[in-house]
């Protein structure tokens, strides 16, 4: 009897400690500047950078902005090399049939390693020095971080600070290429584009959370939890697919940027399976439901919450659909978390009947 009571007390305690550990891990890692819900990846933003013109136009030569302004992409499908000039007009990159070559003496090589410039360029990087070329890729496409196309300030521009709800032109930018000895000028602009209000979708998340908590009070709460887990995992995987197809960093970068979301979906599906296998005693699967809810809430819902009020999103999904799915994931995960935490308190135990007192012997 005592052992059973101890186990009944330890089970919710261990589950809560495990969930708290997951939460603490997400908070610590999430504090790093690398990514919102992973270890790397583009962040939702209100800064929109775009290519306006390439002059003169060259058949087979394309220039694009990738990863919400984090990278410039030049693809050269012609039979001749194209050279990208750095910040001082020095040869920086060569892209052509033989692959991509980097001038290791170009200051741009050093400057483009980070999104902000925090130290002086070492003397080994000299824009006036004879180029020293190093082959860095065998493809005929180059992608690099370029400070000319994104906002470099640590705070918002004055115009944005005074009127954040309006669209503002932040800067016009230009990158010069050389093709067959002639300049090819790429022009673009950087704009501040305000996003929508987050309140409607936060309201949707609240409605979903309340609905799941309310249904969790019924006798079919196990079925409700299983359905909510499967549906939430499906939404998370759609969000992951949208982000994977938008990134230019390759499969490994895409995986790192969505690793917590993938983990949350996997645990959610495992929890749903456990819940269905324990349909007659669903409380036995409650701890893994709680863990799944915590991972989903921190790894997808809360981690992606900035998408609700940003105009530029790192996904190929439509912005409206992406924001709606994020709200649904947030609401469902919070609803599941509250329901599982409540169920872990256990159902009231039936009182043990008192032993009848034998009749007195006369």
N, C-alpha and C positions, 0 to 999 in steps of 0.2 A: 504493500500500500504506500509506504513512504517513498520507495524507489520510483513508483509511478508518478507520485506527486512531484518529486524532484525533476523527473524527465519532462513533465508537463510545464514546469516553470523554466527549465533550461532551454527548451525548444524555441519559444518565442524570443528569449534573450539572445541566443546564438544567432537567430535569423536577423534580429535587429542590429546586432553588432556587425554582421556581415554586410547588411545593407548600408550601415553607417560607414563601413570601410570603403565600399564602392563610392559612396557620396564624397568622402574625404579625398579619395583618389582623383575623382573628376574635378574637384575644386582645386587641388594642387596643380594638376596638369593643365587644367583650364586657365590657370593664371599665367602660363607661359604665352608669349606673343605669337607662337607658331600657328595656332589655328583655333577655331571656335569649338569644334566638336571632334577634333582629331589632332594629329601631330603636325599637320601642315595643311595648306590649301587656301584658296581665296576666301575673303570675308565679304559678307553683305555690306554694301556701301551706297552712298548717295553721290559718289563721284563717277561720272561717266566720261570715258576717254574714247574717241573715235577717229578713224581715218576719214578725211574729207576728200583728198585728191592725191593722185600719184602722177607727176608730170615730168617728162612725157610718159605716157603709158607704154609698157613693154609687154608684148604677148608672152605669157608664160611666167611673168614675174608678179607675185601677189604679196601684199602687205596687209596684216591684220593686227588688231589689238586682242590679246587673249587674257583670260583669267582676271577680268574686271580691271584691266589696266596694269596688271602686275608684269605682263610680258608683251613684247613686240615680236611678231612672227613674220619672217621674210622667207617665202618659198620661191626658189628659182628653178624652173623647169626648162630653162633655155640651155643652149649649148655653150654659153659663155659665162664667166664668173661675174658676180656682182659684189662690190665692196661696200660695206657699211662704214661710214665715217663716225668717229667718236666725238666727244664734246669739244675738242679743240681742232676738229677737222682732220685728225690723224686717221690712217687706216686702222680699223678696229676688227672687223670680221670680213672674211671672204667666203662666199657661198656659191657653189657651182657643181658641175658634174663629178668632181673629185671629192666632194664633201664640204665640210665646214672647217675653216681655219681661223685661229684666233691670234692676233698680234699680241704677244706676251709683253711688249713694251708699252702698249696703249694704256693710259690712265683709266680709260673706261673699264678695262678688265678688273681693276681694283675697285672702282667706284660702284660698279654694278653688282657687286657681291652682296650688298645690303640695300634695304629700302630707304635708309637714311644715311647721310654722310656724317660720321662722328669723329673722323680723324683725317689728318693731312695725307695726301698721296705720297707714298715713299718715293725716294729718288730713283729707284730702279724702274719706275714707270715714267717714261719720257715721251711726250707727244712728238718731239722733234727728232727722236732717235730713229735709226734705220729699223724698219719692222722686222721682228723675229716671229715667223709664223709657226704655229703648232696646230696639227690636225686634231680636232676635238670630236668630230662626228663624221660618219660616212654618208649621212643623208644629204639631201640638197635643200634642207630647211633648217633655219636657225631661229631659236627663241631665246630672248634675253630680257633681263630687267633693264629698263631704260628710264632714267630720272626725268627725261624730257616730257614724258606722257602722263605723269601722275603728280598728285599734290605732295610736295615735300615738307610742308609746314607741320609743326607739332600741334598746332591749334587750327581752328577753322579760319578761312579768309575773313577779313572784316565785313565784306558784303554778306557773307553767309551768316556770320554772328549776328548782324543787325536784322536780317530778314531770312531766317532758315526755311521758311515756307514757300519761297519763290525760287525759280530756276535762275542760276547765275552762270555767266561765262567766266571761268577762272583764268584760262590762258589759251593762247594759240601756240601750237608747237610745230616743230619742223625737224625732220631727220633727212640727211642727205646721203644718197647712195651714188655709186659710180658704176656705170655699165658701159663697157667698151670705150672707156675713156671719157664718157660724157656724164654730166650730173643728172641724177633722177631725184627730184625733190618730193618728199612725202610730207603732206601738210595735214594737220588735224587740230582738234580742240579738246579742252578739258572743261566739263561743265559740272555744276552742282545741280542735281535733280532731286528735289525732295520726295520722300516716299509717302505712302498712305498712312492714315492713322491706324495704330495697332488695336484700338479699342474694340472695333467690331469682331475681330478674330479672337481677341482675349475673351470677349463675351461668349463666343462660340465654344472656346475651350472650357469656360466655366460651366456652361450648360451640359456639355458632354461629361465633365467630371461629376456634376451633381446627379446626372442620370445614372451613371454607373454605380455611384454610392447608393442611390435609392434602390436600384435593382439588386445590389449586393445585400440588401436587408431581407430579400425574399428567400424562400426555401430552394429556389433554383439558382442561387448565387454562383454555384460552381460552374454551371453552364454559361452564365453571363460572363464570368471571368475568362473562361476558355475562348468564347467568341470574341471578347474584347482584345484578348492577347493576340489571337490570330489576325484580326483586322488591323491592329496597331502595327504588328510586325510587317504586314503587307504594305501599309502606308510608308513605313520607314524604308523598306526596300525600294519602293518607287522613288522616294526622295534620294536615296543613295544612287540609283541608276541615273537620275537627272544630273547629279553632281559629277558622277564618273564620266558621263558623256560630254561634260562641258570643260573639263580640265585639259590642259595641254601638257601636263607633267608626266603622263604615262600611268600605267596601272599601279605601280608601287606608290606614287604620290597620291593617287586617287584612293587607294586602300588606306593609307595613313590618315588621310583627311576625313575618312568615314568609319574608322575602325570601331569607335564606340557605338555608332549606330548599328553596324553589323553585329557587334557583340550583343547589343540589346535585343535585336530581332531574333538572334539565335536562342538566347535565354528565354525570350517570350514564347517562342515555338516549343521549346522544351517544357516550359511551365504549363502551356496549354495541353500538351500531351500528358503530362503528369496529372493535371486536373481531370482530364477525361478518363484516365485509367482509375482515378479515385472518385468516380462520380457519386458513389454511395457514402464515401467518407471524405468529402472534399477538403476538410480542414487539414488532412495529412499533407496536402500539396501547397498549403498556404505559404510556407517559408519561401519556396522557389518563386511563387507569384510575387511576393514582396520584393525579392531580389530583382526580378525582371522589371517590375514597376520602377524601382529606383534607377536601374541602368537606363531604361527608356526615358525617364523623366530628365535625368541629368545628361545623358549621352545624346539625346535627340531633341526632346521638347525644349528644355531650358537652354541648351547649347545653341539651338537654332532660332531662339526667340527674336534675335535682331532682324531676322528676315521679315518680321511682321510689319516693320515700319521703314524698311530700306527700299530704294527704287531699283538698285542693281544687285541681282542675286546670282550666285555661282551655280546655275542649273540650266538645263535645256527645257525644263518644264515651263509652262507659262507662269509669270509671277503670281497671278491670282491663285492658280492651282497650288503652287508651291506653298504659299502662305496659308492656304486653307488646310493643306495636309499637315503642316507644322502645328497649327492650332489643334487639329484633331488628335495628333500624337500627344501633344502636351496635356490636353484635357483627359484623354483616356489613361495616360500613365499616372496622372495625379489621382484620378478616380480609383484606379486599381491599387495604388499605393495606400490610400485611405481605407479602402475595403479590406485589403490584406492585413493592414496593421490592426484594424478593428477585430478581424476574425482571429488574430493571433492571441487575443486576450482569452480566447476559449469560451466555450459555452458553460453556463452554470452547471456545476456537478450536482447530481441528486443527493440530498442529505442521507447519511447513513442512519437507518432506523435504530433507535435505542433498543438495547437488549431488555426483553421483558423481565420484570422482577418476579421470581417464583413466589407462589403463594406461601404465606407463613404456615408453619406446621404447628398445629395446636397440640 
